[in-house]
Amino acid sequence: MDPRRWTWKEADLPKKLLEKLTGRFLIGIYEAALSAQPADVPVLVALGDLYTRQGLVEKGLEIDKRLVEVRPEEPTFHYNLACSHSLLGNIDTAFEALQRAIQLGYDRFEQLSADPDLENLRRDVRWRQMLRKLPDNKLSG
């Protein structure tokens, strides 16, 4: 038996567990920051991303809704809202949010075909219809 004393600094946690624990820790910090400043956009953005990466998609959706309320003209927030709705299977609402993002100037069209969060939308017949309406046909179906 090893006679030395162990400390938390020497703990060798599996990578997945360490990532999960780190995410939970960061969520706690951002939730505390948000309670002090409920409309702080950078905190909302970080918290929404953390929720989604930790599989807390419903909580991420609530943050996305708040961001759209705080900054209704920001296309990226509508895009993120579409992603959250898509992940939750809210296809009609996801299409509405994505179309709004594009109307507001969202132009990262290559991301549309690559983003796994939008997979549910790509399986819908409305996907190709939406692509045909993109400015200058930026993305083929």
C-alpha positions as CSV (number, residue, x, y, z in Angstrom):
1,M,0.0,0.0,0.0
2,D,1.3,3.4,-0.9
3,P,2.0,5.3,2.3
4,R,1.7,8.8,0.7
5,R,-1.3,10.9,1.3
6,W,-3.6,11.6,-1.7
7,T,-5.0,15.1,-2.5
8,W,-7.7,16.1,-4.9
9,K,-5.0,17.5,-7.2
10,E,-3.8,13.9,-7.8
11,A,-7.2,12.5,-8.7
12,D,-7.2,11.1,-12.1
13,L,-10.8,11.3,-13.3
14,P,-11.9,9.9,-16.6
15,K,-12.1,12.6,-19.3
16,K,-15.9,12.3,-19.8
17,L,-16.6,12.6,-16.1
18,L,-14.2,15.5,-15.8
19,E,-15.9,17.4,-18.7
20,K,-19.3,16.8,-17.1
21,L,-18.2,18.0,-13.7
22,T,-16.5,21.0,-15.2
23,G,-19.7,21.8,-17.1
24,R,-21.8,21.6,-14.0
25,F,-19.4,23.8,-12.1
26,L,-19.5,26.4,-14.8
27,I,-23.3,26.3,-15.0
28,G,-23.4,27.1,-11.3
29,I,-21.1,30.1,-11.8
30,Y,-23.1,31.4,-14.7
31,E,-26.5,30.8,-13.0
32,A,-25.2,32.8,-10.0
33,A,-24.0,35.6,-12.3
34,L,-27.4,35.6,-14.0
35,S,-29.3,35.9,-10.8
36,A,-27.4,39.2,-10.1
37,Q,-27.9,40.5,-13.7
38,P,-30.8,38.7,-15.4
39,A,-30.4,40.4,-18.8
40,D,-26.6,40.1,-19.1
41,V,-26.2,39.0,-22.7
42,P,-22.7,37.4,-22.5
43,V,-23.8,35.4,-19.4
44,L,-27.0,34.3,-21.2
45,V,-25.0,33.2,-24.2
46,A,-22.5,31.2,-22.2
47,L,-25.2,29.6,-20.0
48,G,-27.3,28.6,-23.0
49,D,-24.3,27.0,-24.7
50,L,-23.4,25.2,-21.5
51,Y,-26.9,23.9,-21.0
52,T,-27.0,22.5,-24.5
53,R,-23.6,20.9,-24.3
54,Q,-24.5,19.3,-21.0
55,G,-27.7,17.8,-22.6
56,L,-30.0,20.2,-20.8
57,V,-31.7,21.3,-24.0
58,E,-35.0,22.4,-22.4
59,K,-33.0,24.9,-20.2
60,G,-31.0,25.9,-23.2
61,L,-34.3,26.7,-25.0
62,E,-35.4,28.9,-22.2
63,I,-32.2,30.9,-22.4
64,D,-32.5,31.2,-26.2
65,K,-36.0,32.6,-25.7
66,R,-34.7,35.1,-23.2
67,L,-31.9,36.2,-25.6
68,V,-34.5,36.7,-28.4
69,E,-36.5,38.8,-26.0
70,V,-33.5,40.9,-24.9
71,R,-32.0,41.3,-28.5
72,P,-34.9,40.6,-30.9
73,E,-32.9,41.8,-33.9
74,E,-29.9,39.6,-33.4
75,P,-30.0,36.8,-36.1
76,T,-27.7,34.4,-34.3
77,F,-30.0,34.3,-31.3
78,H,-32.9,33.3,-33.6
79,Y,-30.6,30.7,-35.2
80,N,-29.8,29.2,-31.7
81,L,-33.5,29.2,-30.9
82,A,-34.1,27.2,-34.1
83,C,-31.4,24.7,-33.1
84,S,-33.0,24.2,-29.6
85,H,-36.4,23.8,-31.0
86,S,-35.1,21.3,-33.6
87,L,-33.3,19.3,-30.9
88,L,-36.6,19.0,-29.0
89,G,-38.6,18.0,-32.0
90,N,-40.5,21.3,-32.3
91,I,-40.1,21.4,-36.0
92,D,-42.7,24.1,-37.0
93,T,-41.3,26.5,-34.3
94,A,-37.7,25.7,-35.4
95,F,-38.5,26.6,-39.0
96,E,-40.1,29.8,-37.9
97,A,-37.1,30.8,-35.8
98,L,-34.6,29.8,-38.6
99,Q,-36.6,31.8,-41.2
100,R,-36.6,34.8,-38.9
101,A,-32.8,34.5,-38.4
102,I,-32.3,34.6,-42.2
103,Q,-34.7,37.5,-42.5
104,L,-32.6,39.4,-39.9
105,G,-29.4,38.7,-41.8
106,Y,-28.1,35.3,-40.7
107,D,-25.7,34.4,-43.5
108,R,-23.6,31.5,-42.3
109,F,-25.4,29.3,-44.8
110,E,-22.7,26.5,-44.9
111,Q,-23.4,26.0,-41.2
112,L,-27.0,25.2,-42.0
113,S,-26.0,22.0,-43.8
114,A,-23.4,21.0,-41.3
115,D,-25.0,21.8,-37.9
116,P,-26.2,18.5,-36.3
117,D,-28.7,20.4,-34.2
118,L,-30.7,21.0,-37.4
119,E,-30.9,17.4,-38.5
120,N,-34.6,17.2,-37.7
121,L,-35.2,20.1,-40.1
122,R,-33.2,18.6,-42.9
123,R,-35.5,15.6,-42.9
124,D,-38.5,17.8,-43.5
125,V,-39.8,18.6,-47.0
126,R,-39.8,22.3,-46.0
127,W,-36.0,22.2,-45.8
128,R,-35.5,22.3,-49.6
129,Q,-38.1,24.9,-50.0
130,M,-36.3,27.1,-47.5
131,L,-33.0,26.6,-49.2
132,R,-34.4,27.7,-52.5
133,K,-35.5,31.0,-50.9
134,L,-32.0,31.8,-49.6
135,P,-30.5,35.0,-50.9
136,D,-28.7,34.3,-54.2
137,N,-29.2,30.6,-53.7
138,K,-26.2,30.5,-51.4
139,L,-26.7,26.8,-50.5
140,S,-27.9,24.0,-52.7
141,G,-30.3,21.3,-51.3
